[in-house]
């Protein structure tokens, strides 16, 4: 069992997925780990949230209607004030071309659904350089 080393301020994670169930599940799980969580159902909603409150980390799906995760990365990286926010792609796509395209766009990590919560939490802790006591 791990014990989280507390920090002064909760980290904010933005989850972007067009599936409300995925957002709800991730929000519940991440809040259980001590994070603040915002959820967006698409790229435009996510950009609007980011302009109001800058997240510390973004978890984004690729396959979404209208604008996809690749479009989101282009928009995010094109905004100097937000271009340094770490992004974890969490998607059902596991083909080489999507992985190559996404990783070359500068994501922190590329994870495929379904994913075990322990693996996701480990990648998030790594992104935040958080240390845990065993």
Secondary structure as a PSIPRED ss2 file (coil, helix, strand):
# PSIPRED VFORMAT (PSIPRED V4.0)

   1 X C   1.000  0.000  0.000
   2 X C   1.000  0.000  0.000
   3 X E   0.000  0.000  1.000
   4 X E   0.000  0.000  1.000
   5 X C   1.000  0.000  0.000
   6 X C   1.000  0.000  0.000
   7 X C   1.000  0.000  0.000
   8 X C   1.000  0.000  0.000
   9 X C   1.000  0.000  0.000
  10 X C   1.000  0.000  0.000
  11 X C   1.000  0.000  0.000
  12 X E   0.000  0.000  1.000
  13 X E   0.000  0.000  1.000
  14 X E   0.000  0.000  1.000
  15 X E   0.000  0.000  1.000
  16 X E   0.000  0.000  1.000
  17 X C   1.000  0.000  0.000
  18 X C   1.000  0.000  0.000
  19 X C   1.000  0.000  0.000
  20 X H   0.000  1.000  0.000
  21 X H   0.000  1.000  0.000
  22 X H   0.000  1.000  0.000
  23 X H   0.000  1.000  0.000
  24 X H   0.000  1.000  0.000
  25 X H   0.000  1.000  0.000
  26 X H   0.000  1.000  0.000
  27 X H   0.000  1.000  0.000
  28 X H   0.000  1.000  0.000
  29 X H   0.000  1.000  0.000
  30 X H   0.000  1.000  0.000
  31 X H   0.000  1.000  0.000
  32 X H   0.000  1.000  0.000
  33 X C   1.000  0.000  0.000
  34 X C   1.000  0.000  0.000
  35 X C   1.000  0.000  0.000
  36 X E   0.000  0.000  1.000
  37 X E   0.000  0.000  1.000
  38 X E   0.000  0.000  1.000
  39 X E   0.000  0.000  1.000
  40 X E   0.000  0.000  1.000
  41 X C   1.000  0.000  0.000
  42 X C   1.000  0.000  0.000
  43 X H   0.000  1.000  0.000
  44 X H   0.000  1.000  0.000
  45 X H   0.000  1.000  0.000
  46 X H   0.000  1.000  0.000
  47 X H   0.000  1.000  0.000
  48 X H   0.000  1.000  0.000
  49 X H   0.000  1.000  0.000
  50 X H   0.000  1.000  0.000
  51 X H   0.000  1.000  0.000
  52 X H   0.000  1.000  0.000
  53 X C   1.000  0.000  0.000
  54 X C   1.000  0.000  0.000
  55 X C   1.000  0.000  0.000
  56 X C   1.000  0.000  0.000
  57 X E   0.000  0.000  1.000
  58 X E   0.000  0.000  1.000
  59 X E   0.000  0.000  1.000
  60 X E   0.000  0.000  1.000
  61 X C   1.000  0.000  0.000
  62 X C   1.000  0.000  0.000
  63 X C   1.000  0.000  0.000
  64 X C   1.000  0.000  0.000
  65 X C   1.000  0.000  0.000
  66 X C   1.000  0.000  0.000
  67 X C   1.000  0.000  0.000
  68 X C   1.000  0.000  0.000
  69 X H   0.000  1.000  0.000
  70 X H   0.000  1.000  0.000
  71 X H   0.000  1.000  0.000
  72 X H   0.000  1.000  0.000
  73 X H   0.000  1.000  0.000
  74 X H   0.000  1.000  0.000
  75 X H   0.000  1.000  0.000
  76 X H   0.000  1.000  0.000
  77 X H   0.000  1.000  0.000
  78 X C   1.000  0.000  0.000
  79 X C   1.000  0.000  0.000
  80 X C   1.000  0.000  0.000
  81 X C   1.000  0.000  0.000
  82 X C   1.000  0.000  0.000
  83 X C   1.000  0.000  0.000
  84 X C   1.000  0.000  0.000
  85 X C   1.000  0.000  0.000
  86 X E   0.000  0.000  1.000
  87 X E   0.000  0.000  1.000
  88 X E   0.000  0.000  1.000
  89 X E   0.000  0.000  1.000
  90 X E   0.000  0.000  1.000
  91 X E   0.000  0.000  1.000
  92 X C   1.000  0.000  0.000
  93 X C   1.000  0.000  0.000
  94 X C   1.000  0.000  0.000
  95 X C   1.000  0.000  0.000
  96 X H   0.000  1.000  0.000
  97 X H   0.000  1.000  0.000
  98 X H   0.000  1.000  0.000
  99 X H   0.000  1.000  0.000
 100 X H   0.000  1.000  0.000
 101 X H   0.000  1.000  0.000
 102 X H   0.000  1.000  0.000
 103 X H   0.000  1.000  0.000
 104 X H   0.000  1.000  0.000
 105 X C   1.000  0.000  0.000
 106 X C   1.000  0.000  0.000
 107 X C   1.000  0.000  0.000
 108 X C   1.000  0.000  0.000
 109 X E   0.000  0.000  1.000
 110 X E   0.000  0.000  1.000
 111 X E   0.000  0.000  1.000
 112 X E   0.000  0.000  1.000
 113 X C   1.000  0.000  0.000
 114 X C   1.000  0.000  0.000
 115 X C   1.000  0.000  0.000
 116 X C   1.000  0.000  0.000
 117 X H   0.000  1.000  0.000
 118 X H   0.000  1.000  0.000
 119 X H   0.000  1.000  0.000
 120 X H   0.000  1.000  0.000
 121 X H   0.000  1.000  0.000
 122 X H   0.000  1.000  0.000
 123 X H   0.000  1.000  0.000
 124 X H   0.000  1.000  0.000
 125 X H   0.000  1.000  0.000
 126 X H   0.000  1.000  0.000
 127 X H   0.000  1.000  0.000
 128 X H   0.000  1.000  0.000
 129 X C   1.000  0.000  0.000
 130 X C   1.000  0.000  0.000
 131 X C   1.000  0.000  0.000
 132 X E   0.000  0.000  1.000
 133 X E   0.000  0.000  1.000
 134 X C   1.000  0.000  0.000
